[in-house]
Amino acid sequence: MTNLADERPSWTFLTNHAHVLLCIAGDPGIRGRDIALQVGITERAAQRIIADLEEAGYLSHVRVGRRNRYNVHPDAHLRHPMDADRPVTQLLALLGGPAPRRPRRENRG
């Protein structure tokens, strides 16, 4: 019987924050439970990461019924000084994730 922990690499190139952002960019209506399963973290950790991403300006959400619908802010810039000139859209494009849709503006005519 193999242990799942034995099959996991000791490190990865992307952080859990990047993985959560990719999950949300791919499915803006995704539940925290599903993010946690995909990333391999607890639901509570997923919630903390979502809060971090919102606080840093990478995400916002609206309540739709009993669920959240997330908006990725594509023009938000990456945090590391080496990447600070690059918007999050470039990261998502590099990793093959969908480009975040810009929220529709209401017609005020």
N, C-alpha and C positions, 0 to 999 in steps of 0.2 A: 504494500500500500504506500503510495507516494504522498508526501506532505506538500500541500500547495505552497507553503512558504519556501520549500526547497526549490520550487520551479520558478519563483520570482527572482528577477535580477536584483542585485544589491543596490543599483542606482539606475536612473534613467535620465535622458537628456531634458525632459520637460518636467516642470513642477506640477503638483496637484492643482495649483491655481490655473495653469495653462490647460490642463486636461478638463477642468470644470468649465472654463471659458469655451473650449471646443465643443463640449457637450451642449452647452446652451446655444452656441451659434448654430449648431446642427439641428436643434429642436427647441425653439424658444418657449414651448409649453412644457418642457420636461419637468418631471417631479424630482424633488431632492433625493428621494429614495432611489430613483433610477440613475441619477448622477452618481450617487454613492456606489451603487453596484458596478457601474461602468468604470469608474475611476479606481475602485478598490479601497474605498475609505468608508468611514462611518457616516451615517446621515447627519449627525451633529457636526462632523468635520466639513461636510459638504455645505451645510448651512453657514458655518463660519467663513468658509471661502467665498461663498456668494455674498455675504455681508462685506467682506474685505473688498471684493471686486466692485460692489456698489459704492462703497465709501470712497474708493479710489477713482470713481468716475468711469469705469469700464462697462458697467451695466446699470440698468434701471429696471423696474418692474411695475406692472399694473396688475391689479386684482381682477380676475375674470371668474365670476362665480366663487367657487371655493379654492381656485388655483391661481397661481401666479403665471403671468406671461412676461418673459424677459425681453429686453431690448439691449443688444450689444451696441456700444457707442464706437463706431468704426474709426473715428478720428482721434480717439484717445491714444496718447503715445505710450510706448513701453517705458518701464521704470528704470531699467539699468542704464547707467551713463553711456555705455557702448551702443545702446539701442534707442536712446531717448529721441532720436530724430525720426524714428519709424512708428507709424500708426499701427494699431492692433490689426487692421485689415491686412497688412503685409504678413503678419504672423499666421493669420488664418489661411491666407492664400498659399503660403509656403507649405503648410501642413495639410493642404487639400480640403480644408473646411470650407463651408459655404460662406460667401461674402455676406456680412450682416446687412439686412435691409434697413434703409433709413426710414424712420417713421414718416408716415404720410402727413403732409401739411394740409390743413383744411383750406378749402377755397374761400377766400374772403373777398369775393367780387361782387 
